[in-house]
Amino acid sequence: MDDLAINFVPTGAIPTQRMNPDVPVSIPEIVESVLAANELGITIAHIHARDAAGGSSLDSELYGEIIAGIRRHAPDLVICVSLSGRFSPEFAPRSQPLELSGSNKPDMASLTLSSLNFATGASVNTPEVIMQLARKMQEKRILPELEIFDLGMANYATFLIQKGAVSLPCYANVILGNAASAQMDLHDISAIVQKLPRESLHALGGIGKAQLPANALAIATGAGVRVGLEDNLFLQKGVPATNMKLLERVHELAAIHGRKVMTPEVFRRLMKLQPGGGQYGTL
């Protein structure tokens, strides 16, 4: 693709303000971070909800407040909610945000395609729960954001398509640099990308120091990017990042390579999403 799809990940489930004071935790902070990024230029906002203590939450009411806050000022921005298995492996709590409707309905929801280990814990995604979430997204007309950390997950995307649980066209984030998953290595990336369904858009993201090279490679090779403090807290070694500085760097690289940021309107058309402005989810 010529236009650069930017998937902005401002907070995640793990980062805290003790780790980096710029991490948005409260609902107003998350909304403000997304709206500032939207002013600069992004395509998708991938959001996590936090509870009153700052911990990760799958509460649909919290997600609804965040989405409402964003859409009051950015009604066309593509919004993706996280259904992470990091703290809740069961289907019922993870599917709560899929019940949101009307102007609070998400356009997309994350679907991690296997269980995996991180440095401090596991994300548990059983085949049964993956299938249940995929089917629920189909029922609610919400586009899966396929999260792919290794070659097997790319293969599983094709499996779900063959089973009729994921439809084409699809969107995938290839996330690199996790110690137990694919690395920022051309052999790993090439193998994964070659396995992705032909009718798909993909973005490259990187954990920690892998974020910048993953973003740079994506921009140079025509892919999209995933960027933000969810994945990386440092601009360079010893220098804390901010969401805006990470995003500004992506914009600078995009300008060097002559790639303009993909608008939500274009992404909606390519991914067969509703037009926004009060109409959300898939067509």
N, C-alpha and C positions, 0 to 999 in steps of 0.2 A: 504494500500500500504506500502511496506517496505521502498523504497526510499522516501526521504523527499522533496516534491515539495515546493520550497521557492518562494513566490510571493513578490517581492521587490517593495515597494511603497515610492519612495524617496521624493516626494514634495507635492502632493495633490493640492487642489484649495484654501485652507484657510491659511495654515501656511506662515508666513513671516519671514524675517531675523531679524526683531525686536523681534519676539517671540523666535527665536533661530537662531543664526548666521550661523549655518550649513545647513539651509534649502536651497537647490539649486533652484534658480529662473531663471537665464538666461539660454539660450540654452547651452552654453559651460558648465555651472555648472551642469545642469541636465545630460548631456552626460557624463561628468567626473564622476559623482556620480554613474551612472549605470555601467560604465566600471570598476570602482574600485570594485563595488559589484560583478560584473561578475568574476573578478580575484579571489575573495575570494570564490565564488560559489553561484549562484542563478539559478533558473529555468525560471522565468518569470520576466520581468520588466513592471510594470503597471505605465504608464507615464501620466502626465498632462502637457499641454502646458501653458506657461505664456507669456503675452504680454510685450511690452517694459517697461511698468510701474510696472510690477510684478504681474498684475492681471490675473485671470484665463481666458483662451482663448480656443475656439474650432476651431480656424483657422487652416485649413488643411495645409497651407504652413509652419506654425510654427511646427506642428507635423511632417511634412515631413523632416524639417531640423534636428529635434531631432532624428528621426529614422535613417536618413542618417548618422548622426554623430556616433550613436551607431554601426550601421552595418558595417561601415568602419573597425572596429576593432573586432566586435563580430557578424559575419554574421549568426550565428546559434541560438543566444539567442531569446527566444520567447518574442515578444513585444505585449503588450496590450495597447490600447489607451482608455482614459476615455471619456465617453459620458455623463458626469454628468448633472443632472437636477437641480443642485444647483443654477445656474444663468440663464440658458436658458431652460425653460420647453418645447419649441416648437421643432418639429421634424427637420425642415430644418437646423437650425444652428448646432444641435447636430449630425446630420448625415454627416456633412462635412468631418470628418476624414475617413469615410468609402469609400470615393471616391479616396483615395490614391491608387496608383497602382505600379507595377513593384517592384523595390528594396525598395521602401518606403511604400509598403502595410503592414498594421499591420496584425499580425496573429490572434489577438483577439481584442475585444472591450467590454467595460463594459456595462452591462444591469441591472439596478436597477429595481427590480420587483414590486415596489409600491412606492407611495409617502410616505415621512416620514419627521418628524421634527428633527432638530438638535438643539443644545443649542442656536445657533445664527441665525437660519433661516431654511427654508424648502427646501427639494429636491422634486420637483414636477415631478411625473412620471405617467401620465394618462394611462389608459388601451389602448387608441388609439395610443399614442406615443410609448409605450412599444411594441405593436404589429408591428407598422411601423418600428421601429429600428430592431426588430428581423427578420422581413421579408427582410429588406435591408441587414442585415448581411448574410442571406442565399443567397441572390442574388449575393453578392460580395464574397461569400465563406470566411467569417470571423467568427471565433468561438466566441460565446458570453461568456463573463465572468459574470456569474450570481452573482449579489450582493444581499445577503439575510441578512436582519436585524431582521426578526421575523418569526414566524411560518406561517403566512399567505403568506409570500413571497415564502417560501419553497413549499407550496401548489400550488402557482401560477406557479412555474416552471413546475410542472406536468401538469397543465392546458395548458401551452404553448406547451408542448411536445404532448399532446393529440390533440391540434389544428394543429400540424404540423409546428409550427413556430420556434421550437427549436428541434434540432436533438440530438440523442444519439450517442456516449457518450458525457456527458456534464461536465463542470467544474463550481464549485460554491465556492464563498467566503462567509463564515458565519462570520459576523462582529458584535462583542459583545461590550456592555458597553455604547452605546449611551443612554442617559437618557430616550428617548421616544421609545426604542426598547428593544430587548432581552438583558439580562444581562449575566455577567460571572458567570453563575449559572448552575449546572449540569442538573437540571430539564429543563431549557430553551434549553440548548444545545442538550440534548438527544431528546427532542421533535422535534427540527428542523432537526437534522441529520436523525432521523427515517423517516421524510417526504421526504427527498431528493430522487430523482430517483435512482434506484438500479445501473444503469450504469452511475455512476458519480464519479468524484474525488472531494473532498472538502478540503478546508483549513479553519482554524480558525484565525481570526484577532481580535484585541481588540483596542478600543479607549482609549487613556490616560492610566491610571493605569491598565486597563483590558488587555493591550497588552501582558505583560509578562506571566500572568497566562493562557491566551488564547493560546499563543505559546507553553508554557510548556505542557499544556494538550494535544494539538495537537500532539506534538512530542511523548508524552508518549503513545498515543492511536492510532497512525498510520495514522493520518491525515496530511495534509500539513499546512504550515503557511503563513500568510500575515504579513509583518513586514516592518517598516520604519517610517520616520518622518511625512508622511502624517497623520498617526493615533496617534502618540505619540511623544512628544517633550522632554521627560525626561527619563533618564536612571533609576533614582530613585527620590524620592521626593527632590526637590530643586537642582537636578543635571542635567543640560542640556545634552541631548543625541546628538550623531552624528549618521548618517546612518550606518557608519561602526561599531560603538560600539553596536548598536542594532543588526546588522547582526552577528557580532562576538559572541554575547551572544547566538543567535540561533544555531550557529555552535557548541558552547560548549555544549549546551543541547543535540544536535543531537549526538555528540560524546559519551556523557554519556549513551545515550539510544541505541547506536550501529546502528544509522541510517545514511546512507550516503546521500548526497544531490542528488536529482534526476537531471540528466542532461537534458538540453533542448532536446537532441536527444530522450531520453526515453519518455519525456512528449509528444513530437511530435508524436511518434508512438502510445502512448496510446490514445491520443485525435484525431488521424487521421488528423494530420496537415501535410502540405508540409514539406520537409526535411530541409528547411533553405538554406543558401548559395546561395541566389538568387531566391528561390522558397518559397513563403509565403502564409499564409492562410490555409484553409482546403483543403483536397484532392478532 
